């Protein structure tokens, strides 16, 4: 198995619905990695207190800034897009603010993005299973 140590979780490009497969118009997405989740949790943690300890294991209540967390997740998972335009025909820039707005307020685009991320995750799991059997 070969991996690129410089880019362990690269994005995967998908064309927009209705575009031909060879189109350059589409979106590049990636699933959350473990390190990204840890970093986002660290950046959005508001408070943490120990609820109880059982058999040496501490269980905590953690409170996060959920709005900021959702914004950072959208920014991480959506790497880039091309050919996304507003009603006026002008290109919508791929910014953290626009990524968050799409994922929170546009149900069809949100569903498209999450479906594509799910398909990447499923593909990776199937590939790992196949390699483990060999």
Number of C-alpha atoms within 10 A of each C-alpha: 4 4 8 8 7 7 8 9 14 13 19 16 17 20 18 19 10 7 12 10 12 8 13 15 17 18 22 19 25 21 21 15 13 9 9 15 15 10 12 19 19 12 14 17 15 12 11 11 11 10 10 11 10 7 5 7 8 11 12 13 10 13 13 16 13 13 11 16 18 16 19 22 19 24 20 21 20 23 19 18 21 17 17 15 11 10 7 6 9 10 12 14 16 16 14 16 13 15 23 21 14 15 22 15 10 11 11 11 14 18 12 16 22 17 12 20 21 14 13 17 15 12 12 12 12 12 11 12 11 10 10 8 6 5
